[in-house]
């Protein structure tokens, strides 16, 4: 009777072990729009099944089944993953190609072996940043009675989670940030006409930036005979 009880306990423990879930902390991953991103399973041995889910609704998007010897893919209702998913048949890692900001979200990998292990990834896809534009304020210009030049730097495209800043050398003079941007950002700056310092306008998000350097001699000249707003585009470069 005692042996039967021990055998029953062992079998029950193994049965529970198959369905026991181990959940890891969410791993954060960032990628630039248009690039590929791989969510690594970090497994050290081959398992029976790998299943990927997406979003709060936990839509099934990809699976490897050793039992049936197949890899299958699915999509969310709006079709954002169509022809963009690729599974590693050995590790179960998932690659998303040609990413867009719509691929931002939480991805969950379930690995079925002796236990059911769950790993989550928080993916952030950032739009490519436009080059900030420096222009002279049309209502202000340099004249013989004033030594100041009024400028404005702006971002001309709608992007999210960005900061626009004016720099004097390596020091930040002013900045403005937006998490969800539906309008263009702009930031004013007033400098002296004879100022010899280096100024630049920087647009950045958590993984990239675009910089435009100010040429005071080009933008800050006298207004005599000039009525049109002069806009100056400079080649961008990363800091």
GUKE-608663 format. One line per 3 residues: number of its first residue (from 0); for each residue x negated, y, z negated of N, C-alpha, C. Coordinates in steps of 0.2 Angstrom, whole numbers. Each point is the difference from the previous one (the first is absolute). Layout:
BEGIN
NUM	X/Y/Z/X/Y/Z/X/Y/Z; ...
END
This chain:
BEGIN
0	-4/-6/0/4/6/0/-4/6/0; -6/0/-4/-4/6/0/-4/1/6; -2/-5/4/-3/0/6/5/3/5
3	6/-2/0/5/3/5/1/7/-1; 0/2/-7/1/7/-1/-6/5/2; -6/-3/-1/-6/3/3/0/1/7
6	2/-5/4/0/0/7/5/5/2; 6/0/-3/5/5/2/-2/7/-1; -4/1/-6/-3/7/-1/-5/2/6
9	-4/-5/2/-5/2/5/3/2/6; 5/-4/2/4/1/6/4/6/0; 3/2/-5/3/6/-1/-4/6/0
12	-6/-1/-3/-5/6/0/-3/1/8; -1/-5/3/-2/1/7/5/3/5; 7/-2/-2/5/3/4/1/7/-1
15	-1/2/-7/0/7/-1/-6/4/3; -5/-3/0/-7/3/2/1/2/8; 4/-4/4/0/1/7/4/7/1
18	5/1/-5/4/6/1/-2/6/-4; -5/-1/-5/-3/5/-4/-3/5/5; 2/7/-1/-3/5/4/-5/4/-4
21	-6/2/3/-5/4/-2/0/6/4; 2/6/-3/0/6/4/-6/5/-2; -4/2/5/-5/4/-1/2/8/0
24	-4/4/-2/1/7/1/0/2/7; 4/6/2/1/2/6/-7/3/3; -2/-2/6/-6/3/3/2/5/4
27	-4/6/0/2/6/4/-5/-1/6; 3/1/6/-4/0/7/3/7/4; -5/3/2/1/6/4/-3/-1/7
30	4/3/5/-2/-1/7/2/6/4; -4/2/6/2/5/4/5/-3/5; 5/4/2/5/-2/5/-4/-1/7
33	2/-6/2/-2/-3/7/-6/-5/-1; -3/0/-6/-5/-5/-2/4/-7/-2; -4/-5/-1/2/-6/-3/-2/-1/-7
36	4/-3/-4/-1/-2/-7/1/-7/-1; -5/-3/-4/1/-7/-2/1/-1/-7; 5/-3/-2/2/-1/-7/-3/-7/-2
39	-6/0/-4/-3/-7/-1/3/-4/-6; 1/-6/2/2/-5/-5/-5/-1/-6; -6/0/2/-6/-2/-5/1/-7/-3
42	2/-4/4/1/-7/-2/-7/-4/1; -1/-5/-4/-6/-3/0/1/-7/3; 6/-2/1/1/-7/3/7/1/4
45	1/-5/4/6/-1/4/6/-2/-4; 6/4/1/6/-2/-4/5/-2/5; 6/-3/-3/5/-2/4/4/5/4
48	1/5/-3/4/5/4/-2/7/-3; 1/5/5/-1/7/-1/6/4/3; 3/4/-4/6/4/2/-1/7/-2
51	1/4/5/-1/8/0/7/3/0; 1/4/-5/7/4/0/-2/8/-1; 5/4/2/-1/7/1/6/4/-3
54	-2/5/-4/5/5/-2/3/-2/-6; 4/4/-3/4/-1/-6/5/-6/1; 3/0/7/4/-5/2/-3/-7/1
57	-7/0/0/-4/-6/1/2/-4/6; 0/4/5/1/-3/7/-5/-5/2; 1/-6/2/-5/-5/2/-3/2/7
60	-6/1/0/-3/2/6/-5/-5/3; -3/-4/-4/-5/-5/3/-1/-6/-5; -2/-6/3/-1/-6/-4/-4/-5/4
63	-4/-3/-4/-4/-6/2/2/-6/-4; 3/-5/3/2/-7/-3/-5/-5/2; -4/-3/-5/-4/-6/2/4/-6/1
66	6/0/-4/4/-6/1/3/-1/7; 2/5/3/3/0/7/-5/2/5; -6/2/-2/-6/2/5/2/6/4
69	3/5/-3/2/6/5/-1/6/-4; -1/5/4/0/7/-2/6/4/3; 4/3/-4/6/4/2/0/7/-2
72	3/4/4/0/7/-1/8/3/1; 1/5/-4/7/3/0/-1/7/0; 5/4/-1/0/7/0/5/3/-5
75	0/6/-1/5/4/-4/5/3/5; 6/2/-2/5/2/5/-2/5/5; -4/4/-1/-2/6/4/-6/-2/5
78	-2/-6/-1/-5/-3/5/-7/3/0; -2/3/-6/-6/3/-1/-6/-4/1; 1/-7/-1/-6/-5/0/-1/-3/6
81	4/1/5/0/-4/6/-7/0/4; -2/-6/1/-7/0/3/-6/3/-3; 1/1/-7/-5/3/-4/-3/-4/-5
84	3/-6/-1/-3/-4/-6/-4/-6/3; -5/-2/-4/-5/-5/1/-2/-4/-6; 1/-6/-1/-2/-4/-5/-6/-4/1
87	-4/0/-6/-6/-4/0/2/-7/-2; -1/-5/5/3/-7/-2/-4/-3/-6; -6/2/-1/-4/-3/-6/2/3/-6
90	0/6/-1/1/4/-6/7/3/-1; 4/0/5/6/3/-1/0/8/0; -6/3/1/0/7/0/4/3/6
93	3/6/-1/4/3/5/-3/6/2; 0/1/7/-3/6/3/6/4/4; 1/6/-1/5/4/3/-4/5/5
96	1/-1/6/-3/4/6/4/6/2; -4/5/2/4/6/3/5/3/-5; -3/1/-6/5/2/-6/3/7/2
99	6/1/-3/3/7/0/2/1/-8; 2/6/-1/2/2/-7/6/-4/-2; 3/-3/4/6/-4/-2/-2/-7/-3
102	-6/-1/1/-3/-6/-3/-2/1/-7; 0/6/-3/-1/1/-7/5/-4/-4; -2/-3/-6/4/-3/-4/-3/-6/-4
105	4/-4/-3/-3/-5/-4/1/-7/3; -6/-4/1/0/-6/3/-1/-6/-6; 3/-5/1/-1/-5/-5/-1/-7/3
108	-6/-3/-2/-2/-6/2/2/-6/-5; 3/-5/2/1/-6/-5/-3/-6/3; -5/-3/-4/-4/-5/2/3/-6/-4
111	2/-5/3/2/-6/-3/-5/-6/0; -2/-2/-6/-5/-6/0/2/-3/-6; -4/-1/-5/1/-4/-6/5/5/-4
114	-1/7/1/4/5/-3/2/5/5; 5/4/-1/3/5/4/-4/6/-2; -4/3/4/-4/6/-2/3/6/5
117	1/5/-4/2/6/4/-4/6/-1; -2/3/6/-5/6/0/4/5/4; -1/6/-2/3/6/3/-5/5/2
120	2/4/6/-4/5/3/4/6/1; -2/6/-3/3/6/2/-4/4/6; 3/0/5/-3/2/6/2/7/2
123	-5/5/1/2/7/2/-3/1/7; 4/2/4/-3/2/7/1/7/1; -6/3/2/0/8/0/0/2/7
126	4/5/2/-1/3/7/-6/3/1; -2/0/7/-7/3/2/2/8/-1; -5/3/-3/1/7/-1/-2/5/6
129	4/5/0/-2/5/6/-5/4/-2; -3/4/4/-5/5/-1/3/6/-3; -2/2/-6/3/7/-2/-2/6/4
132	5/4/1/-1/6/5/-1/6/-5; -6/4/2/-1/7/-3/2/5/5; 4/5/-3/2/5/4/0/7/-4
135	0/5/4/0/7/-3/7/2/-2; 2/2/-5/6/3/-2/2/5/5; 6/0/3/1/5/5/2/7/-2
138	2/0/-7/2/6/-3/-6/4/-3; -6/-4/0/-6/3/-3/-6/0/4; -4/5/1/-6/-1/4/-5/5/-3
141	-6/-1/2/-6/4/-2/0/7/4; 0/5/-4/-1/7/3/-5/4/-4; -1/6/3/-6/4/-4/2/2/-7
144	7/0/-1/2/2/-7/0/-6/-5; -1/-6/3/0/-6/-5/-5/-5/2; -3/-3/-5/-5/-5/1/2/-7/-1
147	7/-1/-1/2/-7/-1/3/-3/6; 0/-6/1/3/-4/5/5/-5/-2; 6/0/2/5/-5/-3/1/-6/5
150	-1/-6/-3/0/-6/4/5/-5/-3; 2/-5/4/5/-5/-2/-3/-7/3; 0/-5/-4/-1/-7/3/6/-4/-1
153	2/-4/5/6/-3/0/-1/-7/3; 4/-5/-2/1/-6/3/6/-1/5; -1/-2/6/5/1/5/5/-6/1
156	-2/-5/-3/4/-7/1/3/-2/-7; 5/-4/0/3/-2/-6/-3/-6/-2; -4/0/-6/-3/-6/-3/1/0/-7
159	0/-5/-4/1/-1/-7/-6/-1/-4; 1/2/-6/-5/-1/-6/-6/3/2; 0/7/1/-6/3/3/-1/6/-5
162	-7/3/1/-2/6/-4/-3/4/5; 2/7/1/-4/5/4/-3/4/-5; -7/1/2/-4/4/-5/-5/5/4
165	-1/6/-3/-5/4/3/-7/-1/-5; -5/0/4/-7/-1/-4/-4/6/2; -4/2/-6/-5/5/1/-7/-4/-1
168	-3/-2/5/-6/-5/-1/3/-7/-2; -2/-2/-6/3/-6/-3/5/1/-5; 2/6/-2/5/2/-5/7/1/3
171	5/-3/-4/7/1/3/2/7/-3; 3/4/5/2/6/-1/8/0/-2; 3/-4/4/8/-1/-1/2/-7/4
174	6/-2/-2/2/-6/3/8/-1/-1; 3/-4/4/7/-1/0/1/-8/2; 4/-3/-4/1/-7/1/8/-2/1
177	1/-5/4/7/-2/2/-1/-8/0; 5/-3/-4/1/-7/1/4/-3/6; 5/4/1/5/-2/5/1/7/4
180	-3/0/6/-1/7/4/5/-1/6; 5/5/0/4/1/6/-1/6/3; -4/5/-2/-2/6/3/-7/1/0
183	-3/4/4/-7/1/0/-3/4/-6; -6/-2/-2/-3/3/-6/-4/6/3; 0/6/-4/-5/5/1/-3/3/-6
186	-6/3/1/-3/3/-6/-4/6/2; 1/6/-3/-3/6/2/-7/1/-4; -4/4/3/-7/2/-2/-1/7/2
189	-3/4/-4/-3/6/1/-7/1/-1; -4/2/5/-7/0/-1/-2/7/3; -6/2/-2/-3/6/2/-3/-1/7
192	0/5/4/-2/0/7/-8/-2/1; -3/3/-5/-8/-2/0/-2/-5/-4; 5/-4/-2/-1/-6/-5/-5/-5/4
195	-5/-2/-3/-5/-5/3/1/-7/-3; 5/-1/-5/1/-7/-2/3/-4/5; -1/-7/-2/3/-5/5/7/-2/-3
198	5/1/4/7/-2/-2/3/-6/5; 4/-4/-3/3/-6/4/6/-1/-3; 5/-3/5/6/-2/-2/1/-8/1
201	2/-3/-6/0/-7/0/7/-3/-1; 2/-5/4/6/-3/-1/-2/-8/-1; 2/-2/-6/-2/-7/-2/6/-4/-3
204	0/-6/1/4/-5/-4/-5/-5/-4; 3/-5/-3/-5/-4/-5/-5/-4/4; 0/0/7/-5/-4/3/-4/3/6
207	2/6/2/-3/4/5/1/7/-1; -4/4/5/1/7/0/-2/3/6; 3/6/2/-2/4/6/-2/7/-2
210	-5/2/3/-3/7/-2/-1/5/6; 2/6/-2/-1/5/5/-4/6/-3; -6/1/3/-4/6/-3/2/6/3
213	-1/6/-4/2/6/2/-6/4/2; 1/3/6/-5/5/3/3/7/-1; -3/3/-5/3/7/-1/-1/5/5
216	-6/-1/4/-1/5/5/5/-1/6; 3/-6/1/4/-1/5/7/2/-1; 2/-1/-6/7/2/-2/1/6/-3
219	-5/3/-4/1/6/-4/-4/6/4; 3/2/5/-2/6/4/5/5/0; -2/6/2/5/6/0/6/-2/4
222	6/4/-2/6/-1/4/1/4/6; -4/5/0/0/5/6/1/-4/7; 6/2/3/1/-3/6/2/-7/0
225	1/-3/-6/2/-7/0/7/-1/-3; 5/-3/3/6/0/-3/2/-8/-1; -3/-4/4/2/-7/0/-3/-3/-7
228	4/-5/-2/-3/-4/-6/-5/-5/3; -6/0/-3/-6/-4/3/0/-6/-5; 0/-6/3/-1/-6/-3/-6/-3/2
231	-4/-3/-5/-6/-2/1/-1/-8/-2; -1/-4/5/0/-7/-2/-8/-2/0; -2/-3/-5/-7/-3/0/0/-7/0
234	-5/-3/2/-1/-7/0/0/-3/-8; 4/-5/-1/1/-2/-7/-6/-5/-1; -1/-1/-7/-5/-5/-2/1/-2/-7
237	-2/-6/-2/1/-2/-7/-5/3/-5; 2/2/-6/-5/2/-5/-4/-5/-2
END
